[in-house]
Amino acid sequence: MSGRPPVALVTGGGSGIGAACCRRLSRAGYRVTVADIDEAAAKTVAADVGGVAAVVDCADADAVDDLVGTVVRTEGRLAAAVNSAGVAGPPQPVAEYSTQDWRRVLSVNLDGVFHCVRAEVRAMRESGGNIVNIASVFAAVGAPLAPAYTAAKHGVVGLTRSAALAHAEDGIRVNAVGPGFVRTPLLEDRNDDEGLARLAGLHPVGRLGKPDDIAALAVWLCGPEAGFVTGAFFPIDGGYLSR
Ligand SMILES: NC(=O)c1ccc[n+]([C@@H]2O[C@H](COP(=O)([O-])OP(=O)(O)OC[C@H]3O[C@@H](n4cnc5c(N)ncnc54)[C@H](O)[C@@H]3O)[C@@H](O)[C@H]2O)c1
């Protein structure tokens, strides 16, 4: 690769799927900004990939605008972005769900992705780029104990399609991926070994996803081989949605 490396931004890059995306993007030759609300986690992954750490709360539109502005100013043209920051929310049915929890989950998992996509598209409008939003299998089916998470992830796919349509002519591709259950802190914090084994059993392939399974698809979507792919939603779920 000649000249400066292409620049990538990963939100939620300090852990799990986002961290795996940082590692793969780095191996693919990108200079990566690892953005996370958890500064220590962002710094650890950034050191690991020879990238830049940034602290951001994706629920804060101004903070996201500042982040993307800083990336462009200090690193150069934004070529790729993976929006992975997300939270789970409490396991409650809709009847028990508090407005406060609903707002918190939507503010990160849907508003946050909107803030990121808007800022990223503005940064890419002149010379194109690729955006991948990390949705979930719960963008395609319901989850009785995750009404806010499910609503947000369905929303992410709608946002993905609309952004892809609006900016195809600008050379910007926008896609979403839908992981099944992936072994990350988000899952491990809420499930003991027995729970994780039960979740693994929901996948016809008989195991949980690994963060790198998801990163492989996300990074492929950022690359030239995916040049004809936009506005798409890709389940990556060990067969979960085919049951
Ligand atoms: N793990 C799974 O089973 C699974 C399945 C499907 C989809 N997902 C999605 O994948 C994405 C990544 O999840 P993960 O499993 O890697 O979780 P994770 O908890 O390992 O990582 C999420 C990261 O996002 C960061 N984050 C949280 N809120 C933030 C905010 N407001 N601003 C910036 N950063 C914030 C966290 O600090 C953390 O580092 C999420 O969008 C999640 O919904 C996860």
The ligand as an ORCA input file, in Angstrom:
! r2SCAN-3c Opt
* xyz 0 1
  N     -22.619    -10.299     22.077
  C     -23.699    -10.631     21.426
  O     -24.252    -11.727     21.614
  C     -24.269     -9.715     20.358
  C     -25.214    -10.258     19.468
  C     -25.763     -9.434     18.491
  C     -25.394     -8.106     18.415
  N     -24.493     -7.605     19.314
  C     -24.163     -6.191     19.181
  O     -22.802     -6.044     18.953
  C     -22.362     -4.782     19.432
  C     -21.151     -4.988     20.300
  O     -21.517     -5.797     21.396
  P     -20.477     -6.718     22.178
  O     -21.142     -8.021     22.406
  O     -19.169     -6.644     21.515
  O     -20.511     -5.962     23.587
  P     -19.345     -5.470     24.536
  O     -20.044     -5.077     25.796
  O     -18.235     -6.457     24.590
  O     -18.797     -4.162     23.773
  C     -19.584     -3.020     23.628
  C     -18.675     -1.812     23.774
  O     -19.480     -0.647     23.570
  C     -19.091      0.317     24.517
  N     -20.177      1.255     24.746
  C     -21.316      1.046     25.438
  N     -22.062      2.145     25.451
  C     -21.390      3.080     24.741
  C     -21.651      4.423     24.389
  N     -22.755      5.048     24.814
  N     -20.754      5.083     23.630
  C     -19.611      4.484     23.223
  N     -19.295      3.202     23.542
  C     -20.180      2.514     24.286
  C     -18.735     -0.472     25.764
  O     -17.907      0.268     26.654
  C     -18.046     -1.686     25.164
  O     -16.656     -1.494     25.077
  C     -23.546     -4.170     20.177
  O     -24.180     -3.235     19.330
  C     -24.435     -5.358     20.426
  O     -25.792     -5.004     20.540
  C     -23.909     -8.371     20.280
*
